[in-house]
């Protein structure tokens, strides 16, 4: 049994998100998992099933000490070291840097471990990676406008464990479960002869840009009530959330049911709901873990392509992705309550797919599974077929490159989305491969001339600059370009001759990766032509049969 420390120094939602990986590891029977978190977010970690030990860093106390006029910073460092001693004094088989930010990376670098997964620093303060998956997570996905992979799946690949859906991933209380079932069941059957649907609505997030506007929430509740659906407002036990919930409840003359609970009790509530409407919050991840269908309303800084709901029974409503920059500056929203209501009714089976309408400027996505894990398919609303096709094609490329897998399901999904601009997209992608390959060969040629003793350093630097510019491309070729940049930036300092050899090796590796981009595009193009030919033949046969029947 491997002794594992998972470091997650982020917020509640990220801690819940890590429960998927923890569950997969524990269910495999090969791992004994402990977790290191900030003390203020310990409540979420305490709810995760299968964790052997929870270690904490009291960040608030340490920050308070650094601001104190009585104590110097040395005292704060001493307290920080005391917190860390619970993990630094142990030997670990594996340390997983789940949060991948600066503090967790320093701690990962400090710890004694046979294997470190995720980002760590070298003695030269360069990023150190043990796999291409780690590079993909830190230096590739973060640079792409529209991520082709979910973080959860990359972590599973980094660790080398299959995703497990067995067993309950969160701890629950029998008392809480019984009370939640009894009270929610009472609401279902409050009117004799009726069995009403219960929809939970999470009102707020800690990031204002992610929030559903108050006016829209009120309209959604009114619309659902008109369809005889019971709503429950879900809030955290804080004064701010109580005040905001009370303001909404005032509109309904205090008739709304409001559930105020901590995370432990909230799990029991969510399990008993028919579905949940929520922005990007910790409760979204909680609903995934207990497999309650969720309508995630993705606004502002919520990165649903990287960290969205992964339950295949859920839906995600988002502004069209070309109109989003996924930042907290993205606060303009024309979100319509009808789109939320229609999506919710579809989610609960109260509205057919064909009769579901999503208005202009918004897209409804469905999570689905393939060989790489979870991704999202646009099923309703306004769809930019070029961007969606490129996202799936990028996924196809990653599967081919990192998994060495040829999965035809990617092509099938691309053909479903194929629009009038498909030929332009494939032409642009092929031209990008040609341009990038040309610049790559120029860099290789300049590098070889340096090795031959020629004074070509300046030419090589210029050639490499041209090649690195493709990291900014909005095509699949940006992925191998970003991988090359990450490999070069993380390369250790070495003698000139060894450095030249290392750069040359990485340039030829990129050449192979560009060849795979071309192979992906060729497969898509060949399948498209076959699909068109099959369609023509089917139409001819259909017309012939129709004429014969006449």
Secondary structure in CASP SS format (residue, H / E / C, confidence):
PFRMAT SS
TARGET T0000
AUTHOR 0000-0000-0000
METHOD secondary structure of the structure
MODEL  1
X C 1.00
X E 1.00
X E 1.00
X E 1.00
X E 1.00
X E 1.00
X E 1.00
X C 1.00
X C 1.00
X C 1.00
X C 1.00
X H 1.00
X H 1.00
X H 1.00
X H 1.00
X H 1.00
X H 1.00
X H 1.00
X H 1.00
X H 1.00
X H 1.00
X H 1.00
X H 1.00
X H 1.00
X H 1.00
X H 1.00
X H 1.00
X H 1.00
X C 1.00
X C 1.00
X E 1.00
X E 1.00
X E 1.00
X E 1.00
X E 1.00
X E 1.00
X E 1.00
X E 1.00
X H 1.00
X H 1.00
X H 1.00
X H 1.00
X H 1.00
X H 1.00
X H 1.00
X H 1.00
X C 1.00
X E 1.00
X C 1.00
X C 1.00
X E 1.00
X E 1.00
X E 1.00
X E 1.00
X E 1.00
X E 1.00
X E 1.00
X C 1.00
X H 1.00
X H 1.00
X H 1.00
X H 1.00
X H 1.00
X H 1.00
X H 1.00
X H 1.00
X H 1.00
X C 1.00
X C 1.00
X C 1.00
X C 1.00
X C 1.00
X H 1.00
X H 1.00
X H 1.00
X H 1.00
X H 1.00
X H 1.00
X H 1.00
X H 1.00
X H 1.00
X H 1.00
X H 1.00
X H 1.00
X H 1.00
X H 1.00
X H 1.00
X H 1.00
X C 1.00
X C 1.00
X C 1.00
X E 1.00
X E 1.00
X E 1.00
X E 1.00
X E 1.00
X E 1.00
X C 1.00
X C 1.00
X C 1.00
X C 1.00
X H 1.00
X H 1.00
X H 1.00
X H 1.00
X H 1.00
X H 1.00
X H 1.00
X H 1.00
X H 1.00
X C 1.00
X C 1.00
X E 1.00
X E 1.00
X E 1.00
X E 1.00
X E 1.00
X C 1.00
X C 1.00
X E 1.00
X E 1.00
X C 1.00
X C 1.00
X C 1.00
X C 1.00
X C 1.00
X E 1.00
X E 1.00
X C 1.00
X C 1.00
X C 1.00
X H 1.00
X H 1.00
X H 1.00
X H 1.00
X H 1.00
X H 1.00
X H 1.00
X H 1.00
X H 1.00
X H 1.00
X H 1.00
X H 1.00
X C 1.00
X C 1.00
X C 1.00
X C 1.00
X C 1.00
X C 1.00
X C 1.00
X H 1.00
X H 1.00
X H 1.00
X H 1.00
X H 1.00
X H 1.00
X H 1.00
X H 1.00
X H 1.00
X C 1.00
X C 1.00
X C 1.00
X C 1.00
X C 1.00
X C 1.00
X C 1.00
X C 1.00
X C 1.00
X C 1.00
X E 1.00
X C 1.00
X C 1.00
X C 1.00
X H 1.00
X H 1.00
X H 1.00
X H 1.00
X H 1.00
X H 1.00
X H 1.00
X H 1.00
X H 1.00
X H 1.00
X H 1.00
X H 1.00
X H 1.00
X H 1.00
X H 1.00
X C 1.00
X C 1.00
X C 1.00
X C 1.00
X C 1.00
X C 1.00
X C 1.00
X C 1.00
X C 1.00
X E 1.00
X E 1.00
X E 1.00
X E 1.00
X E 1.00
X C 1.00
X C 1.00
X C 1.00
X C 1.00
X C 1.00
X H 1.00
X H 1.00
X H 1.00
X C 1.00
X C 1.00
X C 1.00
X H 1.00
X H 1.00
X H 1.00
X H 1.00
X H 1.00
X H 1.00
X H 1.00
X H 1.00
X H 1.00
X H 1.00
X H 1.00
X H 1.00
X H 1.00
X C 1.00
X C 1.00
X C 1.00
X E 1.00
X E 1.00
X E 1.00
X E 1.00
X E 1.00
X E 1.00
X C 1.00
X C 1.00
X C 1.00
X H 1.00
X H 1.00
X H 1.00
X H 1.00
X H 1.00
X H 1.00
X H 1.00
X H 1.00
X H 1.00
X H 1.00
X H 1.00
X H 1.00
X H 1.00
X C 1.00
X C 1.00
X C 1.00
X C 1.00
X C 1.00
X E 1.00
X E 1.00
X E 1.00
X E 1.00
X C 1.00
X C 1.00
X H 1.00
X H 1.00
X H 1.00
X H 1.00
X H 1.00
X H 1.00
X H 1.00
X H 1.00
X H 1.00
X C 1.00
X C 1.00
X C 1.00
X E 1.00
X E 1.00
X E 1.00
X E 1.00
X C 1.00
X C 1.00
X C 1.00
X H 1.00
X H 1.00
X H 1.00
X H 1.00
X H 1.00
X H 1.00
X H 1.00
X H 1.00
X H 1.00
X C 1.00
X C 1.00
X C 1.00
X E 1.00
X E 1.00
X E 1.00
X E 1.00
X E 1.00
X C 1.00
X C 1.00
X C 1.00
X C 1.00
X C 1.00
X H 1.00
X H 1.00
X H 1.00
X H 1.00
X C 1.00
X C 1.00
X C 1.00
X C 1.00
X C 1.00
X C 1.00
X C 1.00
X E 1.00
X E 1.00
X E 1.00
X E 1.00
X E 1.00
X C 1.00
X H 1.00
X H 1.00
X H 1.00
X C 1.00
X C 1.00
X C 1.00
X C 1.00
X C 1.00
X C 1.00
X C 1.00
X C 1.00
X C 1.00
X C 1.00
X C 1.00
X C 1.00
X C 1.00
X H 1.00
X H 1.00
X H 1.00
X H 1.00
X H 1.00
X H 1.00
X H 1.00
X H 1.00
X H 1.00
X H 1.00
X H 1.00
X C 1.00
X C 1.00
X C 1.00
X C 1.00
X C 1.00
X C 1.00
X C 1.00
X C 1.00
X C 1.00
X C 1.00
X C 1.00
X C 1.00
X C 1.00
X C 1.00
X E 1.00
X E 1.00
X E 1.00
X E 1.00
X E 1.00
X E 1.00
X E 1.00
X E 1.00
X E 1.00
X C 1.00
X C 1.00
X E 1.00
X E 1.00
X E 1.00
X E 1.00
X E 1.00
X E 1.00
X E 1.00
X E 1.00
X E 1.00
X C 1.00
X C 1.00
X C 1.00
X H 1.00
X H 1.00
X H 1.00
X H 1.00
X H 1.00
X H 1.00
X H 1.00
X H 1.00
X H 1.00
X H 1.00
X H 1.00
X H 1.00
X H 1.00
X H 1.00
X H 1.00
X H 1.00
X H 1.00
X H 1.00
X C 1.00
X C 1.00
X C 1.00
X C 1.00
X C 1.00
X H 1.00
X H 1.00
X H 1.00
X H 1.00
X H 1.00
X H 1.00
X H 1.00
X H 1.00
X H 1.00
X H 1.00
X C 1.00
X C 1.00
X C 1.00
X C 1.00
X H 1.00
X H 1.00
X H 1.00
X H 1.00
X H 1.00
X H 1.00
X H 1.00
X H 1.00
X H 1.00
X H 1.00
X H 1.00
X H 1.00
X H 1.00
X H 1.00
X H 1.00
X H 1.00
X H 1.00
X H 1.00
X H 1.00
X H 1.00
X H 1.00
X H 1.00
X H 1.00
X H 1.00
X H 1.00
X H 1.00
X H 1.00
X H 1.00
X H 1.00
X H 1.00
X C 1.00
X C 1.00
X C 1.00
X C 1.00
X C 1.00
X H 1.00
X H 1.00
X H 1.00
X H 1.00
X H 1.00
X H 1.00
X H 1.00
X H 1.00
X H 1.00
X H 1.00
X H 1.00
X H 1.00
X H 1.00
X H 1.00
X H 1.00
X H 1.00
X C 1.00
X C 1.00
X C 1.00
X C 1.00
X H 1.00
X H 1.00
X H 1.00
X H 1.00
X H 1.00
X H 1.00
X H 1.00
X H 1.00
X H 1.00
X H 1.00
X H 1.00
X H 1.00
X H 1.00
X C 1.00
X C 1.00
X C 1.00
X C 1.00
X C 1.00
X C 1.00
X H 1.00
X H 1.00
X H 1.00
X H 1.00
X H 1.00
X H 1.00
X H 1.00
X H 1.00
X H 1.00
X H 1.00
X H 1.00
X H 1.00
X H 1.00
X H 1.00
X H 1.00
X H 1.00
X H 1.00
X H 1.00
X H 1.00
X H 1.00
X H 1.00
X H 1.00
X H 1.00
X H 1.00
X H 1.00
X H 1.00
X H 1.00
X H 1.00
X H 1.00
X H 1.00
X H 1.00
X H 1.00
X H 1.00
X H 1.00
X H 1.00
X H 1.00
X H 1.00
X H 1.00
X H 1.00
X H 1.00
X H 1.00
X H 1.00
X H 1.00
X H 1.00
X H 1.00
X H 1.00
X H 1.00
X H 1.00
X H 1.00
X H 1.00
X H 1.00
X H 1.00
X H 1.00
X H 1.00
X C 1.00
END
